[in-house]
Each structure stands twice: as structure tokens, then as C-alpha cells.
Amino acid sequence: MYIEQLIDTIKKRPGMFMKEERIDYIYYFIAGYCSACHQSSKNDMDKMFCCWFWKWLVKWIEENMDSQYETSSAMWYVDIKRIAEDQQKEVALFFELSKEFFDDYKNKRGYFGRE
């Protein structure tokens, strides 16, 4: 299973992967996945998500919410917590943003369309 499929599966059935659907739990689960498969994965999307999602997210926040935004952590879930209104919205926002990340990468838009 690749990262895009994994995130979609977590979205559909979070109880299969974690006791409680929380953004920090999702982060640590995905961080474990990235650590385990980063060297062995042949899927370019896995490597891109693991290495670039956080930088992409900060750029997205700057372009869509706050042009003066400065991150306070290297963990993307902290940034999502800062911009979401509550715990339920954090998780939904992550799934929306990860889908946008995958679409941007596949279509070479936004962050990935730059030289």
C-alpha cells in the first residue's frame, strides 16, 4: 500500500489504525510508515509526501491564509492544529490538504510547478 492509498484508507476507517481519530495520532502513524518504507519504497509519491508535505503545507498556509505565517515546529500536525478551529476540523483539514498535495504533485501545480 502506498501513502496516498494509506491516507485514503485511514480516512475511511480510522479505527483500523488508531484508537482515536486525532491529528497527532495520524501524524505519528504516517511518520512511522514513512520511516519504515522511505528507503525501500519504489513509489515516488511516498518519497515526495514524506519529504515535502510539511514544506508544501507551510507554503499553502502562506498563500491561502496568512502571508506572514511562520511555522513553530517541523511537525506538520502542529501547523494544522494552529489553523484549524477544533479537533474534528484538524482531521478533516488534513485529509483535504493531503488530497490537494497529491493533486498538486501529479499535475505539477503550486509548490511543484515552480522551477
MARZADREN-166318 format. One line per 10 residues: their letters; for each residue x, y, z of N, C-alpha, C, O. Coordinates in steps of 0.001 Angstrom, whole numbers. Each point is the difference from the previous one (the first is absolute). Layout:
BEGIN
a = X,Y,Z,X,Y,Z,X,Y,Z,X,Y,Z ~ ...
***
This chain:
BEGIN
myieqlidti = 852,-1176,0,-852,1176,0,896,1236,0,962,75,765 ~ -1276,877,-1610,754,1238,-89,-654,1073,862,-1140,-156,436 ~ 1868,1249,-191,-441,1041,927,-1366,580,-374,-839,215,875 ~ 614,34,-2135,-1289,569,-418,-1138,-962,334,-1041,419,505 ~ 1235,-1690,-783,-1010,-1008,328,-151,-140,1509,-1112,-146,509 ~ 2224,191,195,-33,-126,1456,-814,1129,632,-835,-248,870 ~ 1074,1473,-1301,-732,1141,551,-1482,-116,-315,-839,305,848 ~ 508,-740,-2055,-1410,-186,-361,-644,-1083,860,-1155,136,406 ~ 1885,-1200,-129,-520,-1075,846,-176,471,1443,-991,-340,646 ~ 1940,1113,-143,-136,561,1349,-1242,882,74,-732,-30,989
kkrpgmfmke = 503,802,-2022,-1174,885,-33,-1291,-814,65,-929,355,726 ~ 877,-1429,-1478,-1214,-817,-56,-206,-828,1264,-1133,-175,449 ~ 2223,-335,128,-110,-902,1159,1086,297,1025,901,-816,198 ~ -972,1963,450,1070,377,936,185,-990,1144,1117,-173,487 ~ -2185,-475,-51,88,-945,1108,886,-1196,-286,434,-676,932 ~ -154,398,-2188,904,-1088,-360,1451,339,371,824,-897,185 ~ -523,2178,-80,1382,434,162,312,647,1342,1147,-14,449 ~ -2165,582,191,241,679,1262,-1252,-20,860,-1119,-86,-505 ~ 1323,165,1783,-1111,-72,947,-930,1205,-127,-1220,-127,109 ~ 1810,1287,-338,-761,1248,-51,450,797,-1219,1194,61,-293
eridyiyyfi = -2121,536,-405,324,772,-1198,444,1408,400,-814,903,190 ~ 2125,-754,-69,601,1277,374,1148,304,-959,663,-911,-494 ~ -437,2185,237,1023,388,-962,1400,-437,441,809,-396,-839 ~ -511,460,2136,1328,-429,439,175,-1508,-146,1097,-461,-315 ~ -2149,-311,536,82,-1446,-200,227,-321,-1484,798,-870,-349 ~ -1511,1585,-501,182,-196,-1447,1426,348,-387,638,-731,-758 ~ -136,1843,1274,1371,417,-306,1004,-1096,370,831,-389,-819 ~ -915,-97,2042,979,-992,446,-142,-1328,-744,992,-684,-250 ~ -2208,326,-97,-192,-1222,-788,662,161,-1365,719,-892,-452 ~ -958,2018,-201,574,241,-1324,1518,157,93,722,-457,-886
agycsachqs = -236,1097,1944,1453,124,186,636,-1382,117,1084,-233,-536 ~ -1747,-675,1227,502,-1375,98,16,-680,-1352,959,-689,-346 ~ -2027,883,-422,-62,-560,-1352,1157,540,-842,692,-754,-684 ~ -498,2066,747,1061,624,-798,1371,-520,404,841,-270,-857 ~ -614,132,2138,1285,-516,477,231,-1430,-468,1111,-364,-387 ~ -2154,-433,424,124,-1409,-357,204,-222,-1488,708,-928,-392 ~ -1306,1751,-430,45,-287,-1440,829,982,-811,161,-188,-1206 ~ 364,1223,1832,687,1050,-760,1139,-547,-868,107,355,-1174 ~ 714,-1187,1724,1131,-527,-762,-403,-1084,-992,620,-144,-1054 ~ -1653,-614,1390,-336,-1151,-840,-1094,278,-1026,-162,-774,-944
skndmdkmfc = -583,1845,1105,-1116,261,-898,480,411,-1387,921,804,-147 ~ -1552,-1363,-839,279,371,-1386,-993,1053,-487,109,496,-1122 ~ -1073,-161,1968,-1043,945,-368,474,1426,257,301,371,1135 ~ -239,420,-2196,460,1381,100,-903,829,909,479,881,714 ~ -1776,-1156,-738,-947,755,816,288,-204,1487,-105,948,778 ~ 459,-2150,-375,365,-249,1396,1135,919,421,-70,664,1034 ~ 1103,-637,-1841,1171,822,325,-354,1483,14,453,735,877 ~ -1243,-298,-1825,-375,1408,-57,-821,402,1218,252,1046,599 ~ -1226,-1862,-230,-827,340,1156,849,37,1260,-77,955,773 ~ 874,-1971,-562,806,-87,1216,982,1164,110,236,508,1096
cwfwkwlvkw = 328,-88,-2204,1016,1059,26,-562,1411,-137,578,944,538 ~ -1695,-782,-1248,-430,1340,-384,-1356,453,513,-336,1175,-153 ~ -446,-2039,746,-1340,434,422,55,1180,958,-783,939,-144 ~ 1682,-962,1112,74,1079,979,340,1330,-680,-639,1012,289 ~ 1626,-993,-1179,366,1243,-692,-1137,462,-900,-294,1193,-82 ~ -339,-2141,-590,-1154,331,-840,-1093,624,860,-601,996,-404 ~ 332,-1555,1572,-1043,489,901,282,1434,438,-899,840,-25 ~ 2116,-556,420,346,1359,433,-219,975,-1148,-538,1087,210 ~ 943,-1456,-1414,-214,860,-1180,-1496,174,-264,-444,1093,-350 ~ -326,-2154,514,-1450,78,-196,-615,983,998,-844,816,-370
ieenmdsqye = 1262,-892,1619,-524,913,1030,360,1438,-364,-840,893,109 ~ 2073,-662,-538,423,1350,-391,-833,533,-1160,-378,1171,-8 ~ 94,-2012,-957,-726,434,-1191,-1505,92,199,-664,763,-701 ~ 109,-1526,1645,-1452,-67,136,-562,581,1290,-1199,263,86 ~ 2041,-62,911,-534,433,1290,745,1176,614,-621,938,501 ~ 1946,-984,-536,791,996,717,1352,146,-686,877,-850,157 ~ -711,1921,-911,1240,193,-755,1214,198,906,1138,-131,-451 ~ -1369,441,1706,1090,204,957,198,-1210,923,700,90,1009 ~ -1309,-1200,-1356,27,-1182,863,1419,-510,210,783,-106,-944 ~ -469,-203,2177,1274,-628,337,-295,-1238,827,-702,58,1010
tssamwyvdi = 1241,-1157,-1449,-229,-1253,708,782,-11,1312,1032,658,127 ~ -1530,-1399,823,680,-92,1295,557,-1398,245,564,-275,1059 ~ -726,-601,-2042,403,-1389,189,271,-640,-1356,-505,459,-1025 ~ 1298,-1513,1025,239,-761,-1229,-1010,-1129,-162,108,-808,-923 ~ -1086,752,1817,-1028,-1034,-80,-1266,636,-589,-565,925,581 ~ 130,-1429,-1735,-1116,628,-710,-1287,8,797,-838,876,-211 ~ 652,-1807,1107,-1263,-12,752,-127,1226,886,-1115,447,270 ~ 2238,114,194,-35,1209,829,-555,1172,-813,-793,792,510 ~ 1207,-683,-1766,-505,1072,-858,-1484,-182,-299,-753,973,-35 ~ 342,-2194,-177,-1429,-248,-243,-803,351,1246,-1077,585,-112
kriaedqqke = 1572,-925,1282,-688,356,1246,-135,1525,135,-1022,496,473 ~ 2046,231,-887,-26,1458,126,-1042,648,-910,-573,1029,359 ~ 321,-1607,-1519,-924,648,-936,-1416,-553,49,-925,627,-516 ~ 743,-1791,1127,-1343,-587,111,-695,560,1242,650,467,935 ~ -1955,-522,-945,-772,576,1099,-196,-961,1171,-111,440,1144 ~ 69,-1723,-1410,-174,-973,1077,536,-1359,-452,401,-177,-1151 ~ -402,-764,2070,593,-1315,-252,-634,-710,-1193,714,-600,-804 ~ -2015,654,675,-686,-658,-1116,411,628,-1330,177,-702,-995 ~ -28,2020,983,381,683,-1245,1460,-242,-359,367,50,-1174 ~ 463,-311,2172,1410,-301,-275,120,-1229,-890,729,9,-991
valffelske = -1433,-1041,1343,66,-1257,-740,-570,179,-1406,607,-439,-977 ~ -1757,1074,873,-608,226,-1315,913,858,-866,149,-261,-1194 ~ 461,1277,1785,903,874,-746,1216,-779,-500,441,204,-1132 ~ 94,-1079,1952,1129,-821,-448,-368,-808,-1239,759,-32,-968 ~ -1915,-619,994,-386,-818,-1146,-204,858,-1245,376,-407,-1100 ~ -964,1581,1260,-172,907,-1143,1355,454,-540,227,-5,-1210 ~ 668,396,2111,1307,498,-423,869,-1096,-605,731,253,-959 ~ -797,-1445,1494,805,-1078,-589,-485,-309,-1414,809,-269,-888 ~ -2116,306,675,-524,-210,-1354,494,1098,-941,400,-274,-1132 ~ -433,1513,1610,487,1116,-818,1500,-150,-285,453,283,-1109
ffddyknkrg = 314,-727,2109,1427,-256,-197,204,-1009,-1129,790,242,-913 ~ -1496,-1367,971,149,-1031,-1027,-406,532,-1373,672,-273,-994 ~ -1770,1032,937,-434,584,-1276,1040,985,-538,318,-13,-1189 ~ 210,867,2071,1022,954,-432,1229,-720,-546,542,384,-1036 ~ -108,-1423,1735,1181,-721,-453,-244,-681,-1348,825,94,-908 ~ -1942,-767,789,-300,-703,-1252,-124,958,-1177,421,-317,-1112 ~ -998,1488,1358,-242,967,-1073,1057,1100,-75,-124,935,-791 ~ 1163,-1054,1618,1099,965,38,-514,1440,150,387,909,-734 ~ -1279,-751,1723,-573,1317,297,572,525,1310,624,-730,770 ~ -853,2011,-545,355,589,1286,1461,-199,324,873,327,-805
yfgre = -610,-851,1957,1349,-219,495,848,-808,-985,1195,255,-148 ~ -1804,-1210,-512,739,-890,-913,99,550,-1416,685,-579,-843 ~ -1354,1679,577,67,614,-1317,1112,1010,-111,243,545,-1076 ~ 435,-290,2174,1085,974,29,1278,-617,-549,217,-1209,74 ~ 593,2052,-610,1314,-434,-518,958,-195,1146,1156,-363,-217
***
